[in-house]
Amino acid sequence: MSLKKSILLVDDEVEIVNFLANFLGRLGINTIKATSGEEALKLYDKDKIDFVFLDIQMQGIDGLTVLRRIKEVNPRARVIMITGKVDIVSQTKAKKGGALDYITKPLDLGELKEKVEKYIL
């Protein structure tokens, strides 16, 4: 099954990006990987992206800034934030900034599958 969707995966932890790419690849979803906010913004501008999984805390440009810039380019952009710690302030800022939802690390396959089915498939 090939779903002609491209999902941008953004996290400064390469293992997380690879884990997500592997999981989504098995669902027939094309993924594009970025390991920094700067790289994510360049790729978002260059490629047709249907969806973004975006880490909140990264070195350099953080996820909330990337979210804001993506929304400036495309107000209808669909983004799920990834967070390593439950931080109500960041989660509230992400929601107010237009994120659809968030998922916490360590990533749980059941929760990830639920979010993918709800927002992407």
Backbone as JSON, one array per atom type, in Angstrom:
{
  "sequence": "MSLKKSILLVDDEVEIVNFLANFLGRLGINTIKATSGEEALKLYDKDKIDFVFLDIQMQGIDGLTVLRRIKEVNPRARVIMITGKVDIVSQTKAKKGGALDYITKPLDLGELKEKVEKYIL",
  "N": [[0.85, -1.18, 0.0], [0.76, 2.08, -0.97], [0.82, 5.24, 0.14], [0.57, 8.32, -1.08], [2.05, 10.25, 0.54], [4.12, 12.62, 2.18], [6.15, 12.86, 4.92], [7.72, 14.97, 7.13], [10.29, 14.41, 9.33], [11.52, 15.55, 12.29], [14.06, 15.81, 14.51], [16.66, 16.22, 16.86], [17.85, 13.99, 17.75], [19.17, 11.37, 16.21], [18.46, 8.68, 16.36], [15.75, 8.72, 17.02], [14.59, 9.91, 14.75], [15.24, 7.95, 12.84], [13.88, 5.74, 13.91], [11.18, 6.61, 13.7], [11.06, 6.92, 10.89], [11.43, 4.29, 10.02], [9.19, 3.01, 11.17], [7.02, 4.45, 9.95], [7.63, 3.98, 7.28], [7.04, 1.27, 7.02], [4.35, 1.5, 6.9], [3.94, 2.41, 4.41], [4.48, 5.07, 3.99], [6.15, 7.88, 2.78], [9.11, 9.31, 4.0], [10.92, 12.18, 5.1], [13.94, 13.2, 6.41], [15.19, 15.24, 9.08], [17.65, 16.67, 11.15], [17.86, 18.96, 12.58], [16.52, 22.19, 13.43], [17.07, 24.17, 11.57], [17.71, 22.7, 9.24], [15.25, 21.44, 8.88], [13.56, 23.6, 8.23], [14.62, 24.4, 5.74], [14.15, 22.08, 4.22], [11.36, 21.95, 4.39], [10.58, 24.2, 2.95], [11.53, 23.46, 0.46], [10.5, 20.91, -0.32], [7.41, 19.13, -1.02], [5.51, 18.82, 1.61], [3.4, 16.87, 3.57], [2.89, 16.48, 6.22], [4.2, 16.94, 9.56], [6.38, 15.67, 12.0], [7.66, 16.93, 14.87], [10.25, 17.74, 16.99], [10.26, 19.35, 20.15], [12.35, 20.38, 21.81], [15.41, 21.3, 20.73], [18.83, 21.76, 19.73], [20.08, 24.93, 18.61], [17.77, 26.28, 16.4], [14.76, 25.96, 17.97], [11.94, 23.64, 18.32], [9.46, 24.98, 18.69], [9.9, 27.43, 17.49], [10.42, 26.58, 14.87], [7.91, 25.5, 14.3], [6.33, 27.86, 14.36], [7.45, 29.25, 12.17], [6.93, 27.47, 10.05], [4.15, 27.56, 10.06], [3.79, 30.19, 9.29], [4.55, 30.06, 6.63], [2.78, 28.13, 5.69], [-0.27, 28.19, 6.79], [-2.03, 26.1, 7.13], [-0.56, 23.9, 7.72], [0.15, 20.66, 8.97], [1.04, 19.48, 12.03], [2.63, 17.46, 14.46], [3.89, 17.61, 17.64], [6.88, 16.49, 19.27], [7.98, 15.49, 22.41], [10.4, 15.27, 25.01], [9.97, 15.52, 27.65], [7.28, 15.96, 29.92], [5.94, 18.9, 29.68], [3.98, 21.34, 30.47], [3.85, 24.07, 29.78], [5.34, 24.31, 27.34], [3.84, 22.52, 25.78], [1.37, 23.81, 25.75], [2.08, 26.18, 24.43], [2.76, 25.06, 21.96], [0.29, 24.02, 21.1], [-1.2, 26.41, 20.97], [0.3, 27.56, 18.99], [-0.48, 26.16, 16.81], [-0.05, 23.41, 16.54], [-1.26, 20.11, 16.03], [-1.25, 18.07, 17.92], [0.61, 16.24, 20.43], [3.34, 14.0, 21.13], [4.97, 11.89, 23.44], [8.37, 11.14, 24.41], [9.91, 8.25, 25.82], [9.09, 7.01, 22.59], [6.03, 5.44, 22.05], [4.84, 2.64, 20.45], [2.1, 1.98, 20.16], [0.77, 4.39, 20.8], [1.88, 6.01, 18.85], [0.96, 4.76, 16.5], [-1.76, 5.2, 16.83], [-1.91, 8.04, 16.63], [-0.98, 8.4, 14.01], [-2.99, 7.04, 12.55], [-5.17, 8.65, 13.24], [-4.52, 11.27, 12.35], [-3.12, 11.13, 9.89], [-3.57, 8.88, 8.1]],
  "CA": [[0.0, 0.0, 0.0], [1.55, 3.29, -1.03], [0.04, 6.46, 0.36], [1.43, 9.35, -1.62], [2.21, 11.29, 1.55], [5.48, 12.86, 2.63], [6.16, 13.34, 6.29], [9.0, 15.48, 7.57], [10.61, 13.97, 10.69], [12.52, 16.49, 12.79], [14.52, 15.59, 15.88], [18.12, 16.24, 16.88], [18.3, 12.64, 18.09], [19.11, 10.59, 14.97], [17.76, 7.41, 16.63], [14.3, 8.99, 16.99], [14.25, 10.12, 13.34], [15.32, 6.65, 12.17], [12.78, 4.93, 14.45], [9.95, 7.09, 13.06], [11.14, 6.63, 9.45], [11.24, 2.85, 9.89], [7.79, 2.73, 11.5], [6.15, 5.01, 8.91], [7.95, 3.29, 6.04], [6.28, 0.02, 6.99], [2.96, 1.84, 6.57], [3.93, 2.9, 3.04], [4.54, 6.53, 4.0], [7.45, 8.44, 2.45], [9.59, 10.21, 5.03], [12.07, 13.05, 4.86], [14.55, 13.33, 7.73], [15.97, 16.42, 9.43], [18.16, 16.55, 12.51], [17.96, 20.29, 13.19], [15.47, 23.11, 13.01], [17.52, 24.84, 10.34], [17.54, 21.74, 8.15], [13.81, 21.24, 8.71], [12.98, 24.75, 7.51], [15.07, 24.32, 4.35], [13.43, 20.98, 3.57], [9.93, 22.28, 4.31], [10.43, 25.14, 1.85], [11.92, 22.83, -0.8], [9.7, 19.73, -0.67], [5.98, 19.13, -0.71], [5.37, 18.1, 2.88], [2.0, 16.72, 3.98], [2.76, 16.37, 7.67], [5.49, 17.09, 10.25], [6.62, 15.28, 13.39], [8.65, 17.96, 15.21], [10.73, 17.76, 18.38], [10.19, 20.69, 20.75], [13.65, 20.84, 22.31], [16.55, 20.99, 19.87], [19.88, 22.77, 19.7], [19.86, 25.88, 17.53], [16.36, 26.69, 16.29], [13.94, 24.96, 18.66], [10.74, 23.19, 17.63], [8.39, 25.99, 18.72], [10.25, 28.43, 16.47], [10.2, 25.92, 13.59], [6.45, 25.44, 14.14], [5.85, 29.2, 14.01], [7.88, 29.58, 10.8], [6.17, 26.61, 9.12], [2.78, 28.09, 10.01], [3.84, 31.44, 8.51], [4.62, 29.64, 5.22], [1.56, 27.37, 5.38], [-1.12, 28.19, 7.98], [-2.76, 24.83, 7.25], [0.41, 22.83, 7.96], [-0.26, 19.69, 10.0], [2.24, 19.19, 12.81], [2.56, 16.85, 15.78], [5.12, 17.87, 18.37], [7.48, 15.4, 20.04], [8.63, 16.05, 23.58], [11.08, 14.33, 25.89], [9.46, 15.66, 29.01], [5.94, 16.53, 29.99], [6.11, 20.32, 30.02], [2.69, 21.94, 30.13], [4.06, 25.37, 29.14], [5.71, 24.07, 25.94], [2.71, 21.89, 25.1], [0.36, 24.85, 25.56], [2.6, 27.05, 23.36], [2.67, 24.3, 20.71], [-1.13, 23.99, 20.71], [-1.55, 27.78, 20.55], [1.02, 27.82, 17.75], [-1.12, 25.45, 15.7], [0.22, 21.98, 16.49], [-2.45, 19.29, 16.2], [-1.15, 17.18, 19.07], [2.0, 15.96, 20.78], [3.63, 12.64, 21.55], [6.11, 11.95, 24.35], [9.45, 10.16, 24.36], [10.21, 7.37, 24.69], [7.95, 6.81, 21.71], [5.26, 4.22, 22.26], [4.3, 2.23, 19.14], [0.64, 2.06, 20.18], [0.38, 5.81, 20.73], [2.3, 6.5, 17.53], [0.02, 4.21, 15.52], [-3.03, 5.91, 17.05], [-1.78, 9.4, 16.08], [-0.88, 8.26, 12.55], [-4.32, 6.72, 12.04], [-6.07, 9.77, 13.48], [-4.17, 12.5, 11.61], [-2.45, 10.97, 8.6], [-4.17, 7.89, 7.19]],
  "C": [[0.89, 1.23, 0.0], [0.64, 4.5, -0.91], [0.9, 7.6, -0.14], [1.55, 10.52, -0.64], [3.69, 11.4, 1.9], [5.43, 13.48, 4.01], [7.59, 13.75, 6.64], [9.19, 15.1, 9.04], [11.75, 14.84, 11.19], [12.83, 16.21, 14.26], [16.04, 15.62, 15.85], [18.71, 14.92, 17.36], [18.08, 11.75, 16.86], [18.32, 9.29, 15.18], [16.24, 7.59, 16.54], [13.84, 9.15, 15.54], [14.24, 8.78, 12.6], [14.2, 5.72, 12.63], [11.46, 5.31, 13.77], [9.93, 6.73, 11.57], [10.87, 5.15, 9.2], [9.77, 2.48, 10.11], [6.85, 3.21, 10.39], [6.39, 4.35, 7.55], [7.2, 1.99, 5.9], [4.8, 0.26, 6.7], [2.83, 2.4, 5.15], [4.0, 4.41, 2.92], [5.98, 6.96, 3.72], [7.87, 9.41, 3.55], [10.81, 11.0, 4.56], [12.63, 13.36, 6.24], [15.31, 14.65, 7.87], [16.42, 16.27, 10.87], [18.43, 17.91, 13.16], [16.8, 21.14, 12.69], [15.81, 23.81, 11.71], [17.3, 23.95, 9.12], [16.06, 21.53, 7.84], [13.17, 22.38, 7.91], [13.38, 24.74, 6.04], [14.3, 23.25, 3.59], [11.95, 21.3, 3.4], [9.68, 23.23, 3.13], [10.65, 24.47, 0.49], [10.95, 21.73, -1.25], [8.22, 19.93, -0.37], [5.79, 18.22, 0.49], [3.89, 18.06, 3.25], [1.83, 16.82, 5.49], [4.14, 16.49, 8.29], [5.4, 16.5, 11.66], [7.81, 16.13, 13.82], [8.99, 17.95, 16.69], [10.68, 19.2, 18.9], [11.58, 21.2, 21.12], [14.78, 20.35, 21.42], [17.58, 22.09, 20.03], [19.62, 23.7, 18.52], [18.41, 26.35, 17.53], [15.5, 25.6, 16.93], [12.64, 24.68, 17.89], [9.6, 24.2, 17.62], [8.64, 27.07, 17.68], [10.02, 27.84, 15.07], [8.7, 25.85, 13.29], [5.91, 26.79, 13.69], [6.21, 29.55, 12.56], [7.16, 28.73, 9.75], [4.76, 27.15, 8.96], [2.71, 29.42, 9.25], [3.84, 31.12, 7.02], [3.31, 28.98, 4.8], [0.69, 27.29, 6.64], [-1.88, 26.88, 8.19], [-1.83, 23.64, 7.48], [-0.05, 21.97, 9.13], [0.97, 19.19, 10.71], [1.88, 18.51, 14.13], [3.91, 17.07, 16.43], [5.56, 16.62, 19.11], [8.19, 16.04, 21.23], [9.24, 14.96, 24.46], [10.62, 14.42, 27.32], [8.09, 16.32, 28.97], [6.08, 17.94, 30.55], [4.86, 21.05, 29.54], [2.86, 23.28, 29.4], [4.38, 25.19, 27.66], [4.56, 23.46, 25.16], [1.61, 22.91, 24.82], [0.79, 25.79, 24.43], [2.48, 26.36, 22.0], [1.23, 24.28, 20.21], [-1.57, 25.37, 20.21], [-0.89, 28.15, 19.23], [0.49, 27.04, 16.56], [-0.8, 23.98, 15.59], [-1.07, 21.21, 16.75], [-2.44, 18.53, 17.53], [0.32, 17.07, 19.43], [2.12, 14.5, 21.19], [4.9, 12.71, 22.39], [7.11, 10.84, 24.09], [9.52, 9.49, 25.72], [8.94, 7.09, 23.89], [7.32, 5.45, 21.93], [4.6, 3.86, 20.93], [2.78, 2.33, 19.09], [0.16, 3.48, 20.05], [0.73, 6.38, 19.36], [1.33, 6.03, 16.46], [-1.33, 4.94, 15.62], [-3.0, 7.31, 16.43], [-1.72, 9.35, 14.55], [-2.25, 7.97, 11.96], [-5.29, 7.9, 12.17], [-5.79, 10.95, 12.54], [-3.67, 12.3, 10.2], [-3.16, 10.05, 7.64], [-5.62, 8.2, 6.86]]
}
